[in-house]
Amino acid sequence: MPKMKTCSSAKKRFKVTPSGKIKRAQAFKNHILTKKTTKQKRGLTKMVTVSDADMSKVKILLGIGK
């Protein structure tokens, strides 16, 4: 049986932490930034963990779990 391929778009968007959690960038930081406050834009820069509901789907895309 051939190896499972990792989804190329997923490996560019997600990072796995040493503890096994998956980090992702936050949305709403690409355009229409003039109406957002500086504090809001700064907060959107930080990475956050993927929610438990989406964790299994992301792991399948990355080829690290079921």
C-alpha positions in Angstrom: 0.0 0.0 0.0 1.4 3.4 -0.9 2.2 6.1 1.7 -0.5 8.7 2.4 0.4 12.1 1.0 0.3 15.1 3.2 -2.1 17.9 2.0 0.3 20.6 0.7 -2.0 23.4 1.7 -2.3 22.1 5.2 1.4 21.7 5.9 1.8 25.4 5.0 -1.0 26.5 7.4 -0.5 24.4 10.5 2.4 23.7 12.8 2.6 20.8 15.3 3.9 21.7 18.8 6.1 19.3 20.8 3.2 18.3 23.0 1.1 17.3 20.0 -1.2 20.3 19.7 -1.7 22.0 16.4 -1.2 25.8 16.0 -2.8 28.0 13.3 -2.8 31.7 12.4 -5.9 33.7 13.1 -8.2 35.0 10.4 -9.3 38.7 9.6 -5.7 40.0 9.3 -5.4 40.3 5.5 -7.4 43.3 4.3 -9.8 46.0 5.4 -7.4 46.8 8.2 -8.1 50.5 8.4 -11.3 50.1 10.4 -9.7 47.7 12.9 -7.9 49.1 16.0 -4.2 48.6 16.5 -4.9 46.4 19.6 -7.2 44.2 17.5 -4.7 43.8 14.7 -1.9 43.1 17.2 -4.0 40.4 18.8 -4.8 38.7 15.5 -1.0 38.3 14.8 -0.6 35.6 17.5 -0.9 31.9 16.8 -3.7 29.9 18.4 -4.4 26.2 18.8 -6.9 24.4 16.6 -10.2 23.7 18.3 -11.0 20.1 19.5 -13.9 19.9 17.0 -11.5 20.4 14.1 -8.5 18.6 15.4 -9.2 15.2 13.9 -9.8 16.8 10.4 -6.6 18.7 10.5 -4.6 15.6 11.7 -6.0 13.6 8.7 -4.9 16.4 6.3 -1.4 16.4 7.9 -1.2 12.6 7.8 -0.5 12.3 11.5 -3.7 10.5 12.8 -7.1 9.2 12.2 
